[in-house]
């Protein structure tokens, strides 16, 4: 398949302006790598979501202005935690289930990686503060702080291919930052592969529940720095390549 279809949920059900500004950036990054972005409206029925999922070879879970409902990871809501978005969470959960059942590639960004982590039974830091790093720098800041990436990880391989030098088994890349929550305990089978070196905030996780399943989650926004950062472009290029290579599981694999 030369042009894989990749589903992207509309980011936020209660802020149309945010969604209209944000969704096209993810879509454009995918188009420039040779994929067809497919919107998933948040008012879709479960049957409609399933039909979209069945027509796509991969899923990208984008950022949002909402926060994941902390009841889903067993915590009371912190006063700094934003209102959850049940419609967005429902779409993400259905896509996550389909991706893991069918081993479809997953790229999860900001809110998306938090949803991935919680769905895989991990937890979140509800409000990052007092670390000395401005993780809420915002969309106008292209390089908010560095992220140290494990050289032996899948993400490390993607980053290394752009010419980033390795030092002490780590690769340092500048990233943007636009979040106030972060991953705390990683979900089942997820490996922490990047942190902010100044405060230890988790910046990336990876790992499907089956060998060869491409699952990558980053806390920053590579779609915003697609033109600025070779590492950002490489993440999208690899994701689209994985989608291009995806094929339905054979019956013998599904029942093994």
URCORTA-V568110 format. One record per residue. RES is the residue in one letter. PHI is phi in radians with two decimals (999 if undefined). OMEGA is omega as a letter, one per 40 degrees, with the letter a starting at -180 (* if undefined). BURIAL is I if it has 16 or more other ideal C-beta (glycine too) atoms within 10 Angstrom, else O. Layout:
res=RES phi=PHI omega=OMEGA burial=BURIAL
res=RES phi=PHI omega=OMEGA burial=BURIAL
This chain:
res=X phi=999 omega=a burial=O
res=X phi=-1.40 omega=a burial=O
res=X phi=-2.19 omega=a burial=O
res=X phi=-1.22 omega=i burial=I
res=X phi=-1.61 omega=a burial=I
res=X phi=-2.20 omega=a burial=I
res=X phi=-1.42 omega=i burial=I
res=X phi=-2.29 omega=i burial=I
res=X phi=-1.05 omega=i burial=I
res=X phi=-1.05 omega=a burial=I
res=X phi=-1.08 omega=a burial=I
res=X phi=-2.62 omega=a burial=I
res=X phi=-1.32 omega=a burial=I
res=X phi=-1.87 omega=i burial=O
res=X phi=-2.45 omega=a burial=O
res=X phi=-1.11 omega=a burial=O
res=X phi=-1.11 omega=i burial=O
res=X phi=-1.04 omega=a burial=I
res=X phi=-1.11 omega=a burial=I
res=X phi=-1.17 omega=i burial=O
res=X phi=-1.44 omega=a burial=O
res=X phi=-1.48 omega=a burial=I
res=X phi=-0.99 omega=a burial=I
res=X phi=-1.05 omega=i burial=O
res=X phi=-1.19 omega=i burial=I
res=X phi=-1.11 omega=a burial=I
res=X phi=-1.09 omega=a burial=I
res=X phi=-1.16 omega=i burial=O
res=X phi=-1.05 omega=i burial=I
res=X phi=-1.18 omega=i burial=I
res=X phi=-1.03 omega=a burial=I
res=X phi=-1.20 omega=i burial=O
res=X phi=-1.75 omega=i burial=I
res=X phi=1.71 omega=i burial=O
res=X phi=-1.90 omega=i burial=I
res=X phi=-1.86 omega=i burial=O
res=X phi=-1.30 omega=a burial=I
res=X phi=-2.19 omega=a burial=I
res=X phi=-1.25 omega=i burial=O
res=X phi=-2.06 omega=i burial=I
res=X phi=-1.07 omega=a burial=O
res=X phi=-1.37 omega=i burial=I
res=X phi=-1.66 omega=i burial=O
res=X phi=-1.20 omega=i burial=I
res=X phi=-1.30 omega=i burial=O
res=X phi=-1.06 omega=i burial=O
res=X phi=-1.14 omega=i burial=O
res=X phi=-1.14 omega=i burial=O
res=X phi=-1.09 omega=i burial=I
res=X phi=-1.10 omega=i burial=O
res=X phi=-1.17 omega=i burial=O
res=X phi=-1.11 omega=a burial=I
res=X phi=-1.02 omega=a burial=I
res=X phi=-1.14 omega=a burial=O
res=X phi=-1.56 omega=a burial=O
res=X phi=-2.06 omega=a burial=I
res=X phi=-1.75 omega=a burial=I
res=X phi=-2.83 omega=a burial=I
res=X phi=-2.31 omega=i burial=I
res=X phi=-2.03 omega=i burial=I
res=X phi=-1.71 omega=a burial=I
res=X phi=-1.56 omega=i burial=I
res=X phi=-1.28 omega=i burial=I
res=X phi=-2.85 omega=i burial=I
res=X phi=-1.51 omega=i burial=I
res=X phi=-1.44 omega=i burial=I
res=X phi=-2.12 omega=i burial=I
res=X phi=-1.10 omega=i burial=I
res=X phi=-1.02 omega=a burial=I
res=X phi=-1.15 omega=i burial=I
res=X phi=-1.05 omega=a burial=O
res=X phi=-1.26 omega=i burial=I
res=X phi=-2.15 omega=i burial=I
res=X phi=1.26 omega=i burial=O
res=X phi=-2.18 omega=i burial=O
res=X phi=-1.21 omega=a burial=O
res=X phi=-1.32 omega=i burial=O
res=X phi=-1.26 omega=i burial=O
res=X phi=-1.00 omega=a burial=O
res=X phi=-1.46 omega=a burial=O
res=X phi=-1.39 omega=a burial=I
res=X phi=-1.25 omega=i burial=O
res=X phi=-1.04 omega=i burial=O
res=X phi=-1.25 omega=i burial=I
res=X phi=-2.17 omega=a burial=I
res=X phi=-0.97 omega=a burial=O
res=X phi=-1.13 omega=i burial=I
res=X phi=-1.14 omega=a burial=I
res=X phi=-1.08 omega=i burial=I
res=X phi=-1.10 omega=i burial=I
res=X phi=-1.07 omega=a burial=I
res=X phi=-1.03 omega=a burial=I
res=X phi=-1.11 omega=i burial=O
res=X phi=-1.18 omega=i burial=I
res=X phi=-1.20 omega=i burial=I
res=X phi=-1.07 omega=i burial=I
res=X phi=-1.11 omega=a burial=O
res=X phi=-1.14 omega=a burial=I
res=X phi=-1.08 omega=a burial=I
res=X phi=-1.33 omega=i burial=I
res=X phi=-1.15 omega=a burial=O
res=X phi=-1.80 omega=a burial=I
res=X phi=1.04 omega=i burial=I
res=X phi=-1.38 omega=i burial=I
res=X phi=-1.04 omega=a burial=I
res=X phi=-2.29 omega=i burial=I
res=X phi=-2.11 omega=a burial=I
res=X phi=-2.09 omega=a burial=I
res=X phi=-2.15 omega=i burial=I
res=X phi=0.95 omega=i burial=I
res=X phi=-0.93 omega=a burial=I
res=X phi=-1.07 omega=i burial=I
res=X phi=-1.24 omega=i burial=I
res=X phi=-1.18 omega=i burial=I
res=X phi=-1.10 omega=i burial=I
res=X phi=-0.97 omega=a burial=I
res=X phi=-1.12 omega=i burial=I
res=X phi=-1.18 omega=i burial=I
res=X phi=-1.09 omega=i burial=I
res=X phi=-1.57 omega=i burial=I
res=X phi=1.25 omega=i burial=O
res=X phi=-1.56 omega=a burial=I
res=X phi=-2.28 omega=a burial=I
res=X phi=-2.18 omega=i burial=I
res=X phi=-1.44 omega=a burial=I
res=X phi=-1.29 omega=i burial=I
res=X phi=-2.70 omega=i burial=O
res=X phi=-1.51 omega=i burial=I
res=X phi=-2.71 omega=i burial=O
res=X phi=1.23 omega=a burial=O
res=X phi=-1.70 omega=a burial=O
res=X phi=1.54 omega=i burial=O
res=X phi=-2.03 omega=i burial=I
res=X phi=-1.52 omega=i burial=O
res=X phi=-1.35 omega=i burial=I
res=X phi=-1.85 omega=a burial=O
res=X phi=-0.95 omega=i burial=I
res=X phi=1.74 omega=a burial=O
res=X phi=-1.20 omega=a burial=O
res=X phi=-1.44 omega=a burial=O
res=X phi=-1.73 omega=a burial=O
res=X phi=-1.31 omega=a burial=O
res=X phi=-2.28 omega=a burial=O
res=X phi=-1.49 omega=a burial=I
res=X phi=-2.95 omega=i burial=I
res=X phi=-1.45 omega=i burial=I
res=X phi=-2.16 omega=i burial=I
res=X phi=-1.71 omega=a burial=I
res=X phi=-1.89 omega=i burial=I
res=X phi=-1.11 omega=a burial=I
res=X phi=-1.14 omega=a burial=I
res=X phi=-1.57 omega=i burial=O
res=X phi=-1.63 omega=i burial=I
res=X phi=-1.07 omega=i burial=I
res=X phi=-1.07 omega=i burial=I
res=X phi=-1.04 omega=i burial=I
res=X phi=-1.13 omega=i burial=O
res=X phi=-1.12 omega=a burial=I
res=X phi=-1.17 omega=a burial=I
res=X phi=-1.06 omega=a burial=I
res=X phi=-1.16 omega=i burial=O
res=X phi=-1.61 omega=i burial=O
res=X phi=1.73 omega=i burial=O
res=X phi=-1.23 omega=a burial=I
res=X phi=-1.38 omega=i burial=O
res=X phi=-1.62 omega=i burial=O
res=X phi=-2.51 omega=a burial=O
res=X phi=0.95 omega=i burial=O
res=X phi=1.17 omega=i burial=O
res=X phi=-2.25 omega=i burial=I
res=X phi=-2.11 omega=a burial=I
res=X phi=-1.82 omega=i burial=O
res=X phi=-2.24 omega=i burial=I
res=X phi=-1.32 omega=a burial=O
res=X phi=-2.33 omega=i burial=I
res=X phi=-1.43 omega=a burial=I
res=X phi=-2.79 omega=a burial=I
res=X phi=-2.69 omega=a burial=I
res=X phi=-2.63 omega=i burial=I
res=X phi=-2.13 omega=i burial=I
res=X phi=-1.95 omega=a burial=I
res=X phi=-2.70 omega=i burial=I
res=X phi=-1.23 omega=i burial=I
res=X phi=-1.92 omega=i burial=I
res=X phi=-1.57 omega=a burial=O
res=X phi=-1.19 omega=i burial=I
res=X phi=-1.23 omega=a burial=I
res=X phi=-0.93 omega=i burial=O
res=X phi=1.34 omega=i burial=I
res=X phi=-1.58 omega=i burial=I
res=X phi=-1.78 omega=i burial=O
res=X phi=-1.26 omega=a burial=I
res=X phi=-2.11 omega=i burial=I
res=X phi=-2.71 omega=i burial=I
res=X phi=-2.41 omega=i burial=I
res=X phi=-1.35 omega=a burial=I
res=X phi=-1.14 omega=a burial=O
res=X phi=-1.32 omega=a burial=O
res=X phi=-2.35 omega=i burial=O
res=X phi=1.40 omega=i burial=O
res=X phi=-1.05 omega=a burial=I
res=X phi=-1.19 omega=a burial=I
res=X phi=-1.91 omega=i burial=I
res=X phi=-2.82 omega=i burial=I
res=X phi=-2.35 omega=i burial=I
res=X phi=-2.67 omega=i burial=I
res=X phi=2.21 omega=i burial=I
res=X phi=-1.36 omega=i burial=I
res=X phi=-1.52 omega=i burial=O
res=X phi=-2.40 omega=a burial=O
res=X phi=-0.99 omega=i burial=O
res=X phi=1.48 omega=a burial=O
res=X phi=-1.43 omega=a burial=I
res=X phi=-1.36 omega=i burial=I
res=X phi=-2.35 omega=a burial=I
res=X phi=-2.35 omega=i burial=I
res=X phi=-2.23 omega=i burial=I
res=X phi=-2.17 omega=a burial=I
res=X phi=-1.44 omega=i burial=I
res=X phi=-1.60 omega=a burial=I
res=X phi=-2.09 omega=i burial=I
res=X phi=-1.15 omega=i burial=I
res=X phi=-1.14 omega=a burial=I
res=X phi=-1.36 omega=a burial=I
res=X phi=-2.05 omega=a burial=I
res=X phi=-0.99 omega=a burial=I
res=X phi=-1.44 omega=a burial=O
res=X phi=-1.65 omega=a burial=O
res=X phi=-2.14 omega=i burial=I
res=X phi=-1.01 omega=i burial=I
res=X phi=-1.14 omega=i burial=I
res=X phi=-1.10 omega=i burial=I
res=X phi=-1.07 omega=a burial=I
res=X phi=-1.11 omega=i burial=I
res=X phi=-1.09 omega=a burial=I
res=X phi=-1.19 omega=i burial=I
res=X phi=-1.08 omega=i burial=I
res=X phi=-1.16 omega=i burial=I
res=X phi=-1.06 omega=i burial=I
res=X phi=-1.15 omega=i burial=I
res=X phi=-1.09 omega=i burial=I
res=X phi=-1.10 omega=i burial=I
res=X phi=-1.11 omega=a burial=I
res=X phi=-1.11 omega=a burial=I
res=X phi=-1.55 omega=a burial=O
res=X phi=-1.14 omega=i burial=I
res=X phi=-2.50 omega=a burial=O
res=X phi=-1.01 omega=i burial=O
res=X phi=-1.18 omega=i burial=O
res=X phi=-1.28 omega=a burial=O
res=X phi=-0.98 omega=a burial=O
res=X phi=-1.09 omega=i burial=O
res=X phi=-1.31 omega=a burial=O
res=X phi=-1.20 omega=a burial=O
res=X phi=-1.83 omega=a burial=O
res=X phi=-1.20 omega=* burial=O
